Amino acid sequence: MSSKYRQMETLGQIIKSKRESKNLLLRQVAAYLDIDQAILSKIEKGDRKPTKDNISKLSEILEIDREELMVQFLSEKIAYEIVEEDCASRALKVAEKKIKYIKSHRR
């Protein structure tokens, strides 16, 4: 998955598309994740969010770069959290600076 990979698609759409392109059944992927088939269906529909562990396992079975899938997961999580805020874009810029600061000052 390239960094420009379907940035406007939802995480669920990406997962479903990749699963179908690999001819994997919902039940096969759900069994690999050790979750109920209904939960995976809800993840693909966007009605439920996967866990970080789900993301790691999905990257393995769907052969998607883990970091790229994690970026999709985190960006969607953040976007939905702050979308209603008028200052969302500004907050993201400040958060990016804070992340750099925190990482540089960790011991």
KAHUNOR-V395113 format. One line per field, one symbol per residue. phi: phi as a letter, one per 20 degrees, with the letter a starting at -180 (. if undefined). burial: + if it has 9 or more other C-alpha atoms within 8 Angstrom, else -. A space follows every 50 residues. Layout:
phi: ???
burial: ???
This chain:
phi: .efeglfeffgffffffffffelefgfffffffmcfgfffffffenebef effgfffffffeldggffffffffffffgffdgeefdgffffffffffff ffffdfd
burial: ---------+++++++-+++---+-+--+++++-+++-++++++++---- ---+++++++-+-+-+-+++-++--+-----------+------------ -------
